[in-house]
């Protein structure tokens, strides 16, 4: 699915949000320059080491998307914020198995996660929906799954349709679903 989407988009630049092991960074790097972000320094270091060894066009960065790097320096003008640097730079954003972390751990509404992913991806987003019944969701929710009644695939699909066109959709194990969405023209 990921390869089919990347082949359809034909990006020059890919952003992998929550890059984890870097598997999808490497897949994207076969087609485009890629930036992988994750809040775990060990993961980012491993992605960097592997990309360097394989001579792949991957830049791995430690970024906590729920608390992104702000602008700083004199009058906040010496270094731009993460969003100032990222929005408009990428042709697609990959948000695979990361949305539920932002939803549960950071308390960010699903609608804002999806909108942000679409903005970061230049109007193209590959998103993996993870239901409350998924073992990973349950592990991070720690018995609080009832707080996330809005976390349904139907709601995710409705939110995506409100901001874009679902180009492809595929169900995975444990009720997970992949969506490729193209944003609506401004």
Beta strands, then each sheet from edge to edge (+ up, - down):
strand 1: 13-17
strand 2: 33-38
strand 3: 58-62
strand 4: 92-95
strand 5: 124-129
strand 6: 164-171
strand 7: 177-183
sheet 1: 3+ 2+ 1+ 4+ 5+ 7- 6+
end
